[in-house]
């Protein structure tokens, strides 16, 4: 099978984007790559996951999204 890739984009503040990346990097830094790009609305955090196995791609994306969601929710509660 050819390699498949999935991408998720998040738009927000730069400090929060850094916190989000710092929260997932220790788990498995070789499973994904990311870019933080400045845009008019702040920054765009793009996370890229690739794999030759669709099941592994999905599992990795699920893990990353669950972690990002938990961290974003926690950071939101601290800011409010």
N, C-alpha and C positions, 0 to 999 in steps of 0.2 A: 504494500500500500504506500502511496505517496504520503508525504507529511501533511498533516492538517494543522491549521492555525486558528485560534480564537483570539479576539481582542475585546477588551472592555475599556471604555473611556469614562472618566469621572472629571467633572468640572467644579472648581471651587477655589478656596484660598491655598496659597503655596505652602503655608505652615502645616495645614491639615493634610495636603498631599504628601508631604514628607513624613508626617506621622503615620499615614496609612501605609506607605512603602516600608517604613521601619518596622511596622507591626508584622509584615508578612515575610520580609527578607530572611530572618533567622530560620524559618521553617524549612524551606527548600529553595535556596537562591538559584539553583541550576535549572529549575522547572519553568522559569519565566524570565522575561526581560521587560523593562519599562522605560518610558520617556516622560519627562515633565516639560511641557511646552507653555510658554507664556502666551495668553490670549487676552482679549479685551475684558472678559469676565473674571480674570484672575489667572488660573493655570488649568491646563488640561493634563491629567494623568492618564496615560495609556499603558495598559498592561497586556502583554502578548504571551500567549502560551502555545506551544507547538508540540506535536507528538505524532508518531506513526500509528498510534492506537487511539481510536475515537473514545473508547471507554476511559483511557488514562487522561486524555484531553479534558473530557467532561468532569472527571473526578478532581483534577487539579483546579479547573475553573470553579467548580462548586466550592472547594476548600477556600480558594482565594476570595470569592465573593462573600462567603459566610464570615470570614475573618474581617474583611473590609467593612461589612455591614455592622458587625459588633463594635469595631473600633470607631467607626463614624458615629454610631449611636452613643457610645460612651463619651466621645469628644463633644458631641452636641449637648449632652446632659451637663458637662462641666462648664460649657460656655454660657448656658442659659442661666 
